[in-house]
Amino acid sequence: LPSSNADYLNNPKPVYPAMSKRLGEQGKTIVRVLIGVDGLPKSASIRESSGYERLDEAARTAVLSWRYVPGKRNGVVEPMEFNVPINWVLN
């Protein structure tokens, strides 16, 4: 098992889809992202849906545009999968 998990940096919040705002869609999306040794996402998939495809796709798009701190195993940087939770809450 990895000795330290990958982590995300100070990335911008995902853009809340305008139609989702109008329809009052809220929920939590968990995106599974594969982070390369360069800290860039290689792939992402929806691990847990918010129940709204629009929100899930916005979360996946955001996560794929972010930069990360790569994970390490025994002090060696290596590709690693990481769960990124995105909470969709209307204020």
HTML snippet that shows the backbone in 3Dmol.js (N, CA, C, O; Angstrom):
<script src="https://3Dmol.org/build/3Dmol-min.js"></script>
<div id="view" style="width:600px;height:400px;position:relative"></div>
<script>
const pdb = `
ATOM      1  N   LEU A   1       0.841  -1.196   0.000  1.00  0.00           N
ATOM      2  CA  LEU A   1       0.000   0.000   0.000  1.00  0.00           C
ATOM      3  C   LEU A   1       0.878   1.249   0.000  1.00  0.00           C
ATOM      4  O   LEU A   1       2.000   1.234   0.507  1.00  0.00           O
ATOM      5  N   PRO A   2       0.353   2.325  -0.574  1.00  0.00           N
ATOM      6  CA  PRO A   2       1.151   3.554  -0.611  1.00  0.00           C
ATOM      7  C   PRO A   2       1.406   4.092   0.792  1.00  0.00           C
ATOM      8  O   PRO A   2       0.565   3.976   1.683  1.00  0.00           O
ATOM      9  N   SER A   3       2.579   4.680   0.966  1.00  0.00           N
ATOM     10  CA  SER A   3       2.912   5.243   2.272  1.00  0.00           C
ATOM     11  C   SER A   3       2.335   6.646   2.410  1.00  0.00           C
ATOM     12  O   SER A   3       2.096   7.115   3.523  1.00  0.00           O
ATOM     13  N   SER A   4       2.111   7.313   1.287  1.00  0.00           N
ATOM     14  CA  SER A   4       1.421   8.604   1.363  1.00  0.00           C
ATOM     15  C   SER A   4       0.547   8.749   0.137  1.00  0.00           C
ATOM     16  O   SER A   4       0.975   8.487  -0.988  1.00  0.00           O
ATOM     17  N   ASN A   5      -0.674   9.167   0.368  1.00  0.00           N
ATOM     18  CA  ASN A   5      -1.627   9.299  -0.715  1.00  0.00           C
ATOM     19  C   ASN A   5      -1.309  10.498  -1.578  1.00  0.00           C
ATOM     20  O   ASN A   5      -0.656  11.446  -1.142  1.00  0.00           O
ATOM     21  N   ALA A   6      -1.777  10.439  -2.797  1.00  0.00           N
ATOM     22  CA  ALA A   6      -1.745  11.616  -3.652  1.00  0.00           C
ATOM     23  C   ALA A   6      -2.652  12.665  -2.999  1.00  0.00           C
ATOM     24  O   ALA A   6      -3.499  12.332  -2.171  1.00  0.00           O
ATOM     25  N   ASP A   7      -2.472  13.903  -3.369  1.00  0.00           N
ATOM     26  CA  ASP A   7      -3.293  14.960  -2.791  1.00  0.00           C
ATOM     27  C   ASP A   7      -3.508  16.041  -3.834  1.00  0.00           C
ATOM     28  O   ASP A   7      -2.723  16.183  -4.772  1.00  0.00           O
ATOM     29  N   TYR A   8      -4.586  16.805  -3.659  1.00  0.00           N
ATOM     30  CA  TYR A   8      -4.798  17.876  -4.619  1.00  0.00           C
ATOM     31  C   TYR A   8      -4.280  19.194  -4.077  1.00  0.00           C
ATOM     32  O   TYR A   8      -4.246  19.426  -2.869  1.00  0.00           O
ATOM     33  N   LEU A   9      -3.882  20.043  -4.996  1.00  0.00           N
ATOM     34  CA  LEU A   9      -3.377  21.371  -4.656  1.00  0.00           C
ATOM     35  C   LEU A   9      -4.561  22.331  -4.563  1.00  0.00           C
ATOM     36  O   LEU A   9      -5.710  21.891  -4.553  1.00  0.00           O
ATOM     37  N   ASN A  10      -4.298  23.615  -4.496  1.00  0.00           N
ATOM     38  CA  ASN A  10      -5.375  24.598  -4.445  1.00  0.00           C
ATOM     39  C   ASN A  10      -5.942  24.814  -5.844  1.00  0.00           C
ATOM     40  O   ASN A  10      -5.577  25.760  -6.543  1.00  0.00           O
ATOM     41  N   ASN A  11      -6.830  23.926  -6.230  1.00  0.00           N
ATOM     42  CA  ASN A  11      -7.444  23.976  -7.549  1.00  0.00           C
ATOM     43  C   ASN A  11      -8.772  24.729  -7.479  1.00  0.00           C
ATOM     44  O   ASN A  11      -9.400  24.784  -6.421  1.00  0.00           O
ATOM     45  N   PRO A  12      -9.202  25.313  -8.608  1.00  0.00           N
ATOM     46  CA  PRO A  12     -10.474  26.042  -8.600  1.00  0.00           C
ATOM     47  C   PRO A  12     -11.649  25.088  -8.398  1.00  0.00           C
ATOM     48  O   PRO A  12     -11.584  23.914  -8.763  1.00  0.00           O
ATOM     49  N   LYS A  13     -12.717  25.611  -7.814  1.00  0.00           N
ATOM     50  CA  LYS A  13     -13.923  24.810  -7.634  1.00  0.00           C
ATOM     51  C   LYS A  13     -14.515  24.461  -8.994  1.00  0.00           C
ATOM     52  O   LYS A  13     -14.375  25.221  -9.952  1.00  0.00           O
ATOM     53  N   PRO A  14     -15.176  23.308  -9.075  1.00  0.00           N
ATOM     54  CA  PRO A  14     -15.861  22.974 -10.323  1.00  0.00           C
ATOM     55  C   PRO A  14     -16.952  24.003 -10.626  1.00  0.00           C
ATOM     56  O   PRO A  14     -17.531  24.595  -9.715  1.00  0.00           O
ATOM     57  N   VAL A  15     -17.219  24.204 -11.899  1.00  0.00           N
ATOM     58  CA  VAL A  15     -18.275  25.127 -12.307  1.00  0.00           C
ATOM     59  C   VAL A  15     -19.618  24.425 -12.136  1.00  0.00           C
ATOM     60  O   VAL A  15     -19.834  23.339 -12.674  1.00  0.00           O
ATOM     61  N   TYR A  16     -20.523  25.059 -11.376  1.00  0.00           N
ATOM     62  CA  TYR A  16     -21.862  24.508 -11.155  1.00  0.00           C
ATOM     63  C   TYR A  16     -22.652  24.715 -12.436  1.00  0.00           C
ATOM     64  O   TYR A  16     -22.845  25.860 -12.845  1.00  0.00           O
ATOM     65  N   PRO A  17     -23.112  23.662 -13.081  1.00  0.00           N
ATOM     66  CA  PRO A  17     -23.858  23.838 -14.333  1.00  0.00           C
ATOM     67  C   PRO A  17     -25.095  24.722 -14.133  1.00  0.00           C
ATOM     68  O   PRO A  17     -25.854  24.538 -13.182  1.00  0.00           O
ATOM     69  N   ALA A  18     -25.283  25.673 -15.036  1.00  0.00           N
ATOM     70  CA  ALA A  18     -26.391  26.630 -14.916  1.00  0.00           C
ATOM     71  C   ALA A  18     -27.746  25.915 -14.860  1.00  0.00           C
ATOM     72  O   ALA A  18     -28.608  26.280 -14.061  1.00  0.00           O
ATOM     73  N   MET A  19     -27.933  24.903 -15.706  1.00  0.00           N
ATOM     74  CA  MET A  19     -29.212  24.175 -15.706  1.00  0.00           C
ATOM     75  C   MET A  19     -29.425  23.455 -14.382  1.00  0.00           C
ATOM     76  O   MET A  19     -30.550  23.391 -13.886  1.00  0.00           O
ATOM     77  N   SER A  20     -28.357  22.912 -13.806  1.00  0.00           N
ATOM     78  CA  SER A  20     -28.469  22.243 -12.508  1.00  0.00           C
ATOM     79  C   SER A  20     -28.878  23.235 -11.422  1.00  0.00           C
ATOM     80  O   SER A  20     -29.673  22.908 -10.541  1.00  0.00           O
ATOM     81  N   LYS A  21     -28.328  24.454 -11.490  1.00  0.00           N
ATOM     82  CA  LYS A  21     -28.725  25.498 -10.532  1.00  0.00           C
ATOM     83  C   LYS A  21     -30.209  25.803 -10.670  1.00  0.00           C
ATOM     84  O   LYS A  21     -30.938  25.855  -9.679  1.00  0.00           O
ATOM     85  N   ARG A  22     -30.654  26.006 -11.916  1.00  0.00           N
ATOM     86  CA  ARG A  22     -32.062  26.340 -12.148  1.00  0.00           C
ATOM     87  C   ARG A  22     -32.991  25.240 -11.656  1.00  0.00           C
ATOM     88  O   ARG A  22     -34.070  25.515 -11.130  1.00  0.00           O
ATOM     89  N   LEU A  23     -32.565  23.990 -11.830  1.00  0.00           N
ATOM     90  CA  LEU A  23     -33.403  22.855 -11.445  1.00  0.00           C
ATOM     91  C   LEU A  23     -33.234  22.464  -9.974  1.00  0.00           C
ATOM     92  O   LEU A  23     -33.929  21.577  -9.480  1.00  0.00           O
ATOM     93  N   GLY A  24     -32.307  23.130  -9.280  1.00  0.00           N
ATOM     94  CA  GLY A  24     -32.096  22.850  -7.862  1.00  0.00           C
ATOM     95  C   GLY A  24     -31.401  21.520  -7.593  1.00  0.00           C
ATOM     96  O   GLY A  24     -31.590  20.920  -6.535  1.00  0.00           O
ATOM     97  N   GLU A  25     -30.595  21.060  -8.553  1.00  0.00           N
ATOM     98  CA  GLU A  25     -29.901  19.782  -8.386  1.00  0.00           C
ATOM     99  C   GLU A  25     -28.731  19.936  -7.410  1.00  0.00           C
ATOM    100  O   GLU A  25     -27.903  20.835  -7.549  1.00  0.00           O
ATOM    101  N   GLN A  26     -28.683  19.044  -6.426  1.00  0.00           N
ATOM    102  CA  GLN A  26     -27.603  19.020  -5.443  1.00  0.00           C
ATOM    103  C   GLN A  26     -27.202  17.569  -5.196  1.00  0.00           C
ATOM    104  O   GLN A  26     -27.951  16.646  -5.515  1.00  0.00           O
ATOM    105  N   GLY A  27     -26.034  17.379  -4.635  1.00  0.00           N
ATOM    106  CA  GLY A  27     -25.592  16.026  -4.310  1.00  0.00           C
ATOM    107  C   GLY A  27     -24.092  15.976  -4.132  1.00  0.00           C
ATOM    108  O   GLY A  27     -23.423  17.004  -4.026  1.00  0.00           O
ATOM    109  N   LYS A  28     -23.576  14.753  -4.101  1.00  0.00           N
ATOM    110  CA  LYS A  28     -22.134  14.542  -3.928  1.00  0.00           C
ATOM    111  C   LYS A  28     -21.662  13.574  -4.998  1.00  0.00           C
ATOM    112  O   LYS A  28     -22.217  12.487  -5.161  1.00  0.00           O
ATOM    113  N   THR A  29     -20.633  13.982  -5.722  1.00  0.00           N
ATOM    114  CA  THR A  29     -20.006  13.126  -6.726  1.00  0.00           C
ATOM    115  C   THR A  29     -18.629  12.735  -6.213  1.00  0.00           C
ATOM    116  O   THR A  29     -17.874  13.586  -5.742  1.00  0.00           O
ATOM    117  N   ILE A  30     -18.300  11.463  -6.302  1.00  0.00           N
ATOM    118  CA  ILE A  30     -16.943  11.026  -5.994  1.00  0.00           C
ATOM    119  C   ILE A  30     -16.312  10.582  -7.306  1.00  0.00           C
ATOM    120  O   ILE A  30     -16.794   9.673  -7.981  1.00  0.00           O
ATOM    121  N   VAL A  31     -15.210  11.260  -7.647  1.00  0.00           N
ATOM    122  CA  VAL A  31     -14.498  10.975  -8.887  1.00  0.00           C
ATOM    123  C   VAL A  31     -13.226  10.209  -8.547  1.00  0.00           C
ATOM    124  O   VAL A  31     -12.457  10.621  -7.678  1.00  0.00           O
ATOM    125  N   ARG A  32     -13.009   9.097  -9.234  1.00  0.00           N
ATOM    126  CA  ARG A  32     -11.781   8.302  -9.081  1.00  0.00           C
ATOM    127  C   ARG A  32     -10.814   8.772 -10.156  1.00  0.00           C
ATOM    128  O   ARG A  32     -11.094   8.629 -11.347  1.00  0.00           O
ATOM    129  N   VAL A  33      -9.677   9.334  -9.748  1.00  0.00           N
ATOM    130  CA  VAL A  33      -8.726   9.889 -10.704  1.00  0.00           C
ATOM    131  C   VAL A  33      -7.390   9.169 -10.591  1.00  0.00           C
ATOM    132  O   VAL A  33      -6.915   8.883  -9.492  1.00  0.00           O
ATOM    133  N   LEU A  34      -6.791   8.879 -11.745  1.00  0.00           N
ATOM    134  CA  LEU A  34      -5.449   8.311 -11.785  1.00  0.00           C
ATOM    135  C   LEU A  34      -4.477   9.460 -11.979  1.00  0.00           C
ATOM    136  O   LEU A  34      -4.533  10.171 -12.983  1.00  0.00           O
ATOM    137  N   ILE A  35      -3.581   9.638 -11.009  1.00  0.00           N
ATOM    138  CA  ILE A  35      -2.618  10.738 -11.030  1.00  0.00           C
ATOM    139  C   ILE A  35      -1.248  10.183 -11.406  1.00  0.00           C
ATOM    140  O   ILE A  35      -0.753   9.241 -10.786  1.00  0.00           O
ATOM    141  N   GLY A  36      -0.644  10.779 -12.429  1.00  0.00           N
ATOM    142  CA  GLY A  36       0.673  10.345 -12.883  1.00  0.00           C
ATOM    143  C   GLY A  36       1.783  10.888 -12.002  1.00  0.00           C
ATOM    144  O   GLY A  36       1.530  11.688 -11.102  1.00  0.00           O
ATOM    145  N   VAL A  37       2.999  10.461 -12.255  1.00  0.00           N
ATOM    146  CA  VAL A  37       4.153  10.897 -11.467  1.00  0.00           C
ATOM    147  C   VAL A  37       4.417  12.389 -11.638  1.00  0.00           C
ATOM    148  O   VAL A  37       5.106  12.998 -10.819  1.00  0.00           O
ATOM    149  N   ASP A  38       3.868  12.982 -12.708  1.00  0.00           N
ATOM    150  CA  ASP A  38       4.034  14.423 -12.947  1.00  0.00           C
ATOM    151  C   ASP A  38       2.961  15.264 -12.253  1.00  0.00           C
ATOM    152  O   ASP A  38       2.953  16.488 -12.384  1.00  0.00           O
ATOM    153  N   GLY A  39       2.055  14.610 -11.515  1.00  0.00           N
ATOM    154  CA  GLY A  39       0.997  15.328 -10.814  1.00  0.00           C
ATOM    155  C   GLY A  39      -0.193  15.676 -11.697  1.00  0.00           C
ATOM    156  O   GLY A  39      -1.107  16.381 -11.268  1.00  0.00           O
ATOM    157  N   LEU A  40      -0.181  15.181 -12.932  1.00  0.00           N
ATOM    158  CA  LEU A  40      -1.290  15.445 -13.845  1.00  0.00           C
ATOM    159  C   LEU A  40      -2.238  14.249 -13.889  1.00  0.00           C
ATOM    160  O   LEU A  40      -1.796  13.102 -13.824  1.00  0.00           O
ATOM    161  N   PRO A  41      -3.548  14.517 -14.001  1.00  0.00           N
ATOM    162  CA  PRO A  41      -4.508  13.420 -14.082  1.00  0.00           C
ATOM    163  C   PRO A  41      -4.387  12.691 -15.417  1.00  0.00           C
ATOM    164  O   PRO A  41      -4.269  13.321 -16.467  1.00  0.00           O
ATOM    165  N   LYS A  42      -4.418  11.377 -15.371  1.00  0.00           N
ATOM    166  CA  LYS A  42      -4.323  10.549 -16.583  1.00  0.00           C
ATOM    167  C   LYS A  42      -5.702  10.064 -17.020  1.00  0.00           C
ATOM    168  O   LYS A  42      -5.962   9.914 -18.214  1.00  0.00           O
ATOM    169  N   SER A  43      -6.577   9.820 -16.060  1.00  0.00           N
ATOM    170  CA  SER A  43      -7.940   9.394 -16.367  1.00  0.00           C
ATOM    171  C   SER A  43      -8.804   9.658 -15.140  1.00  0.00           C
ATOM    172  O   SER A  43      -8.302   9.816 -14.028  1.00  0.00           O
ATOM    173  N   ALA A  44     -10.114   9.704 -15.368  1.00  0.00           N
ATOM    174  CA  ALA A  44     -11.042   9.916 -14.256  1.00  0.00           C
ATOM    175  C   ALA A  44     -12.365   9.248 -14.590  1.00  0.00           C
ATOM    176  O   ALA A  44     -12.806   9.258 -15.739  1.00  0.00           O
ATOM    177  N   SER A  45     -12.986   8.674 -13.586  1.00  0.00           N
ATOM    178  CA  SER A  45     -14.290   8.049 -13.763  1.00  0.00           C
ATOM    179  C   SER A  45     -15.142   8.347 -12.536  1.00  0.00           C
ATOM    180  O   SER A  45     -14.631   8.677 -11.466  1.00  0.00           O
ATOM    181  N   ILE A  46     -16.437   8.224 -12.718  1.00  0.00           N
ATOM    182  CA  ILE A  46     -17.359   8.477 -11.611  1.00  0.00           C
ATOM    183  C   ILE A  46     -17.419   7.232 -10.734  1.00  0.00           C
ATOM    184  O   ILE A  46     -17.832   6.161 -11.179  1.00  0.00           O
ATOM    185  N   ARG A  47     -17.005   7.389  -9.500  1.00  0.00           N
ATOM    186  CA  ARG A  47     -17.043   6.263  -8.551  1.00  0.00           C
ATOM    187  C   ARG A  47     -18.401   6.218  -7.847  1.00  0.00           C
ATOM    188  O   ARG A  47     -18.960   5.148  -7.606  1.00  0.00           O
ATOM    189  N   GLU A  48     -18.913   7.406  -7.524  1.00  0.00           N
ATOM    190  CA  GLU A  48     -20.221   7.500  -6.870  1.00  0.00           C
ATOM    191  C   GLU A  48     -20.952   8.704  -7.462  1.00  0.00           C
ATOM    192  O   GLU A  48     -20.449   9.827  -7.425  1.00  0.00           O
ATOM    193  N   SER A  49     -22.127   8.460  -8.000  1.00  0.00           N
ATOM    194  CA  SER A  49     -22.881   9.503  -8.682  1.00  0.00           C
ATOM    195  C   SER A  49     -23.652  10.383  -7.707  1.00  0.00           C
ATOM    196  O   SER A  49     -24.085   9.937  -6.645  1.00  0.00           O
ATOM    197  N   SER A  50     -23.811  11.637  -8.094  1.00  0.00           N
ATOM    198  CA  SER A  50     -24.647  12.567  -7.339  1.00  0.00           C
ATOM    199  C   SER A  50     -26.122  12.286  -7.613  1.00  0.00           C
ATOM    200  O   SER A  50     -27.003  12.774  -6.905  1.00  0.00           O
ATOM    201  N   GLY A  51     -26.371  11.500  -8.643  1.00  0.00           N
ATOM    202  CA  GLY A  51     -27.746  11.262  -9.074  1.00  0.00           C
ATOM    203  C   GLY A  51     -28.116  12.136 -10.267  1.00  0.00           C
ATOM    204  O   GLY A  51     -29.204  12.014 -10.830  1.00  0.00           O
ATOM    205  N   TYR A  52     -27.189  13.024 -10.642  1.00  0.00           N
ATOM    206  CA  TYR A  52     -27.425  13.937 -11.765  1.00  0.00           C
ATOM    207  C   TYR A  52     -26.237  13.876 -12.707  1.00  0.00           C
ATOM    208  O   TYR A  52     -25.121  14.236 -12.334  1.00  0.00           O
ATOM    209  N   GLU A  53     -26.479  13.418 -13.932  1.00  0.00           N
ATOM    210  CA  GLU A  53     -25.398  13.252 -14.903  1.00  0.00           C
ATOM    211  C   GLU A  53     -24.666  14.564 -15.174  1.00  0.00           C
ATOM    212  O   GLU A  53     -23.448  14.575 -15.350  1.00  0.00           O
ATOM    213  N   ARG A  54     -25.415  15.672 -15.205  1.00  0.00           N
ATOM    214  CA  ARG A  54     -24.807  16.991 -15.461  1.00  0.00           C
ATOM    215  C   ARG A  54     -23.776  17.338 -14.387  1.00  0.00           C
ATOM    216  O   ARG A  54     -22.683  17.806 -14.704  1.00  0.00           O
ATOM    217  N   LEU A  55     -24.120  17.110 -13.125  1.00  0.00           N
ATOM    218  CA  LEU A  55     -23.197  17.400 -12.016  1.00  0.00           C
ATOM    219  C   LEU A  55     -21.998  16.459 -12.057  1.00  0.00           C
ATOM    220  O   LEU A  55     -20.861  16.880 -11.845  1.00  0.00           O
ATOM    221  N   ASP A  56     -22.258  15.188 -12.331  1.00  0.00           N
ATOM    222  CA  ASP A  56     -21.168  14.208 -12.382  1.00  0.00           C
ATOM    223  C   ASP A  56     -20.163  14.571 -13.471  1.00  0.00           C
ATOM    224  O   ASP A  56     -18.953  14.511 -13.251  1.00  0.00           O
ATOM    225  N   GLU A  57     -20.670  14.950 -14.653  1.00  0.00           N
ATOM    226  CA  GLU A  57     -19.765  15.271 -15.759  1.00  0.00           C
ATOM    227  C   GLU A  57     -18.978  16.557 -15.472  1.00  0.00           C
ATOM    228  O   GLU A  57     -17.809  16.661 -15.842  1.00  0.00           O
ATOM    229  N   ALA A  58     -19.614  17.533 -14.817  1.00  0.00           N
ATOM    230  CA  ALA A  58     -18.908  18.770 -14.436  1.00  0.00           C
ATOM    231  C   ALA A  58     -17.801  18.457 -13.429  1.00  0.00           C
ATOM    232  O   ALA A  58     -16.719  19.041 -13.492  1.00  0.00           O
ATOM    233  N   ALA A  59     -18.070  17.542 -12.506  1.00  0.00           N
ATOM    234  CA  ALA A  59     -17.054  17.141 -11.523  1.00  0.00           C
ATOM    235  C   ALA A  59     -15.891  16.445 -12.216  1.00  0.00           C
ATOM    236  O   ALA A  59     -14.731  16.741 -11.931  1.00  0.00           O
ATOM    237  N   ARG A  60     -16.193  15.522 -13.124  1.00  0.00           N
ATOM    238  CA  ARG A  60     -15.145  14.785 -13.842  1.00  0.00           C
ATOM    239  C   ARG A  60     -14.289  15.731 -14.680  1.00  0.00           C
ATOM    240  O   ARG A  60     -13.065  15.600 -14.714  1.00  0.00           O
ATOM    241  N   THR A  61     -14.926  16.674 -15.349  1.00  0.00           N
ATOM    242  CA  THR A  61     -14.205  17.655 -16.164  1.00  0.00           C
ATOM    243  C   THR A  61     -13.270  18.491 -15.302  1.00  0.00           C
ATOM    244  O   THR A  61     -12.120  18.720 -15.677  1.00  0.00           O
ATOM    245  N   ALA A  62     -13.756  18.950 -14.149  1.00  0.00           N
ATOM    246  CA  ALA A  62     -12.942  19.777 -13.244  1.00  0.00           C
ATOM    247  C   ALA A  62     -11.735  18.993 -12.739  1.00  0.00           C
ATOM    248  O   ALA A  62     -10.609  19.489 -12.771  1.00  0.00           O
ATOM    249  N   VAL A  63     -11.971  17.779 -12.276  1.00  0.00           N
ATOM    250  CA  VAL A  63     -10.911  16.953 -11.707  1.00  0.00           C
ATOM    251  C   VAL A  63      -9.817  16.669 -12.746  1.00  0.00           C
ATOM    252  O   VAL A  63      -8.635  16.591 -12.409  1.00  0.00           O
ATOM    253  N   LEU A  64     -10.227  16.515 -14.010  1.00  0.00           N
ATOM    254  CA  LEU A  64      -9.254  16.272 -15.075  1.00  0.00           C
ATOM    255  C   LEU A  64      -8.430  17.514 -15.420  1.00  0.00           C
ATOM    256  O   LEU A  64      -7.390  17.400 -16.068  1.00  0.00           O
ATOM    257  N   SER A  65      -8.877  18.689 -14.999  1.00  0.00           N
ATOM    258  CA  SER A  65      -8.141  19.921 -15.304  1.00  0.00           C
ATOM    259  C   SER A  65      -7.212  20.342 -14.166  1.00  0.00           C
ATOM    260  O   SER A  65      -6.415  21.267 -14.322  1.00  0.00           O
ATOM    261  N   TRP A  66      -7.316  19.665 -13.027  1.00  0.00           N
ATOM    262  CA  TRP A  66      -6.536  20.040 -11.850  1.00  0.00           C
ATOM    263  C   TRP A  66      -5.122  19.464 -11.891  1.00  0.00           C
ATOM    264  O   TRP A  66      -4.807  18.569 -12.676  1.00  0.00           O
ATOM    265  N   ARG A  67      -4.283  20.017 -11.010  1.00  0.00           N
ATOM    266  CA  ARG A  67      -2.939  19.469 -10.754  1.00  0.00           C
ATOM    267  C   ARG A  67      -2.951  18.866  -9.352  1.00  0.00           C
ATOM    268  O   ARG A  67      -3.713  19.299  -8.488  1.00  0.00           O
ATOM    269  N   TYR A  68      -2.110  17.875  -9.139  1.00  0.00           N
ATOM    270  CA  TYR A  68      -2.084  17.131  -7.873  1.00  0.00           C
ATOM    271  C   TYR A  68      -0.657  16.955  -7.376  1.00  0.00           C
ATOM    272  O   TYR A  68       0.311  17.119  -8.118  1.00  0.00           O
ATOM    273  N   VAL A  69      -0.560  16.617  -6.103  1.00  0.00           N
ATOM    274  CA  VAL A  69       0.711  16.170  -5.531  1.00  0.00           C
ATOM    275  C   VAL A  69       0.726  14.661  -5.747  1.00  0.00           C
ATOM    276  O   VAL A  69      -0.144  13.966  -5.223  1.00  0.00           O
ATOM    277  N   PRO A  70       1.688  14.132  -6.503  1.00  0.00           N
ATOM    278  CA  PRO A  70       1.697  12.686  -6.772  1.00  0.00           C
ATOM    279  C   PRO A  70       1.867  11.863  -5.500  1.00  0.00           C
ATOM    280  O   PRO A  70       2.467  12.317  -4.525  1.00  0.00           O
ATOM    281  N   GLY A  71       1.335  10.659  -5.526  1.00  0.00           N
ATOM    282  CA  GLY A  71       1.478   9.753  -4.397  1.00  0.00           C
ATOM    283  C   GLY A  71       2.859   9.113  -4.374  1.00  0.00           C
ATOM    284  O   GLY A  71       3.558   9.064  -5.387  1.00  0.00           O
ATOM    285  N   LYS A  72       3.233   8.629  -3.205  1.00  0.00           N
ATOM    286  CA  LYS A  72       4.542   7.977  -3.042  1.00  0.00           C
ATOM    287  C   LYS A  72       4.369   6.643  -2.343  1.00  0.00           C
ATOM    288  O   LYS A  72       3.485   6.468  -1.505  1.00  0.00           O
ATOM    289  N   ARG A  73       5.234   5.705  -2.705  1.00  0.00           N
ATOM    290  CA  ARG A  73       5.319   4.427  -2.006  1.00  0.00           C
ATOM    291  C   ARG A  73       6.788   4.243  -1.646  1.00  0.00           C
ATOM    292  O   ARG A  73       7.649   4.236  -2.526  1.00  0.00           O
ATOM    293  N   ASN A  74       7.076   4.095  -0.352  1.00  0.00           N
ATOM    294  CA  ASN A  74       8.452   3.976   0.143  1.00  0.00           C
ATOM    295  C   ASN A  74       9.317   5.142  -0.338  1.00  0.00           C
ATOM    296  O   ASN A  74      10.488   4.962  -0.673  1.00  0.00           O
ATOM    297  N   GLY A  75       8.730   6.333  -0.368  1.00  0.00           N
ATOM    298  CA  GLY A  75       9.464   7.533  -0.754  1.00  0.00           C
ATOM    299  C   GLY A  75       9.644   7.723  -2.246  1.00  0.00           C
ATOM    300  O   GLY A  75      10.277   8.688  -2.675  1.00  0.00           O
ATOM    301  N   VAL A  76       9.094   6.806  -3.052  1.00  0.00           N
ATOM    302  CA  VAL A  76       9.236   6.886  -4.503  1.00  0.00           C
ATOM    303  C   VAL A  76       7.902   7.307  -5.120  1.00  0.00           C
ATOM    304  O   VAL A  76       6.865   6.693  -4.871  1.00  0.00           O
ATOM    305  N   VAL A  77       7.953   8.360  -5.924  1.00  0.00           N
ATOM    306  CA  VAL A  77       6.734   8.835  -6.589  1.00  0.00           C
ATOM    307  C   VAL A  77       6.290   7.797  -7.609  1.00  0.00           C
ATOM    308  O   VAL A  77       7.106   7.260  -8.359  1.00  0.00           O
ATOM    309  N   GLU A  78       4.981   7.517  -7.631  1.00  0.00           N
ATOM    310  CA  GLU A  78       4.444   6.570  -8.607  1.00  0.00           C
ATOM    311  C   GLU A  78       3.004   6.927  -8.948  1.00  0.00           C
ATOM    312  O   GLU A  78       2.341   7.622  -8.179  1.00  0.00           O
ATOM    313  N   PRO A  79       2.514   6.460 -10.090  1.00  0.00           N
ATOM    314  CA  PRO A  79       1.113   6.712 -10.434  1.00  0.00           C
ATOM    315  C   PRO A  79       0.204   6.121  -9.356  1.00  0.00           C
ATOM    316  O   PRO A  79       0.493   5.061  -8.799  1.00  0.00           O
ATOM    317  N   MET A  80      -0.884   6.810  -9.072  1.00  0.00           N
ATOM    318  CA  MET A  80      -1.746   6.372  -7.989  1.00  0.00           C
ATOM    319  C   MET A  80      -3.172   6.839  -8.222  1.00  0.00           C
ATOM    320  O   MET A  80      -3.397   7.947  -8.708  1.00  0.00           O
ATOM    321  N   GLU A  81      -4.131   5.997  -7.875  1.00  0.00           N
ATOM    322  CA  GLU A  81      -5.533   6.392  -7.947  1.00  0.00           C
ATOM    323  C   GLU A  81      -5.935   7.069  -6.653  1.00  0.00           C
ATOM    324  O   GLU A  81      -5.404   6.777  -5.581  1.00  0.00           O
ATOM    325  N   PHE A  82      -6.888   7.983  -6.778  1.00  0.00           N
ATOM    326  CA  PHE A  82      -7.276   8.840  -5.660  1.00  0.00           C
ATOM    327  C   PHE A  82      -8.753   9.180  -5.821  1.00  0.00           C
ATOM    328  O   PHE A  82      -9.194   9.486  -6.929  1.00  0.00           O
ATOM    329  N   ASN A  83      -9.523   9.132  -4.738  1.00  0.00           N
ATOM    330  CA  ASN A  83     -10.933   9.528  -4.776  1.00  0.00           C
ATOM    331  C   ASN A  83     -11.059  11.008  -4.448  1.00  0.00           C
ATOM    332  O   ASN A  83     -10.540  11.467  -3.430  1.00  0.00           O
ATOM    333  N   VAL A  84     -11.745  11.754  -5.304  1.00  0.00           N
ATOM    334  CA  VAL A  84     -11.939  13.186  -5.093  1.00  0.00           C
ATOM    335  C   VAL A  84     -13.441  13.431  -4.887  1.00  0.00           C
ATOM    336  O   VAL A  84     -14.225  13.269  -5.822  1.00  0.00           O
ATOM    337  N   PRO A  85     -13.848  13.823  -3.660  1.00  0.00           N
ATOM    338  CA  PRO A  85     -15.264  14.133  -3.440  1.00  0.00           C
ATOM    339  C   PRO A  85     -15.589  15.560  -3.860  1.00  0.00           C
ATOM    340  O   PRO A  85     -14.853  16.495  -3.543  1.00  0.00           O
ATOM    341  N   ILE A  86     -16.690  15.716  -4.571  1.00  0.00           N
ATOM    342  CA  ILE A  86     -17.171  17.040  -4.974  1.00  0.00           C
ATOM    343  C   ILE A  86     -18.577  17.182  -4.419  1.00  0.00           C
ATOM    344  O   ILE A  86     -19.475  16.427  -4.788  1.00  0.00           O
ATOM    345  N   ASN A  87     -18.768  18.155  -3.528  1.00  0.00           N
ATOM    346  CA  ASN A  87     -20.084  18.418  -2.968  1.00  0.00           C
ATOM    347  C   ASN A  87     -20.771  19.529  -3.750  1.00  0.00           C
ATOM    348  O   ASN A  87     -20.247  20.635  -3.884  1.00  0.00           O
ATOM    349  N   TRP A  88     -21.945  19.214  -4.258  1.00  0.00           N
ATOM    350  CA  TRP A  88     -22.741  20.184  -5.012  1.00  0.00           C
ATOM    351  C   TRP A  88     -23.829  20.717  -4.094  1.00  0.00           C
ATOM    352  O   TRP A  88     -24.818  20.030  -3.840  1.00  0.00           O
ATOM    353  N   VAL A  89     -23.657  21.933  -3.596  1.00  0.00           N
ATOM    354  CA  VAL A  89     -24.609  22.532  -2.662  1.00  0.00           C
ATOM    355  C   VAL A  89     -24.981  23.922  -3.153  1.00  0.00           C
ATOM    356  O   VAL A  89     -24.112  24.762  -3.387  1.00  0.00           O
ATOM    357  N   LEU A  90     -26.261  24.153  -3.306  1.00  0.00           N
ATOM    358  CA  LEU A  90     -26.744  25.490  -3.689  1.00  0.00           C
ATOM    359  C   LEU A  90     -26.905  26.343  -2.434  1.00  0.00           C
ATOM    360  O   LEU A  90     -27.419  25.874  -1.419  1.00  0.00           O
ATOM    361  N   ASN A  91     -26.469  27.586  -2.509  1.00  0.00           N
ATOM    362  CA  ASN A  91     -26.571  28.483  -1.344  1.00  0.00           C
ATOM    363  C   ASN A  91     -27.841  29.303  -1.429  1.00  0.00           C
ATOM    364  O   ASN A  91     -28.110  30.117  -0.545  1.00  0.00           O
TER     365      ASN A  91
END
`;
const viewer = $3Dmol.createViewer("view");
viewer.addModel(pdb, "pdb");
viewer.setStyle({}, {cartoon: {color: "spectrum"}});
viewer.zoomTo();
viewer.render();
</script>
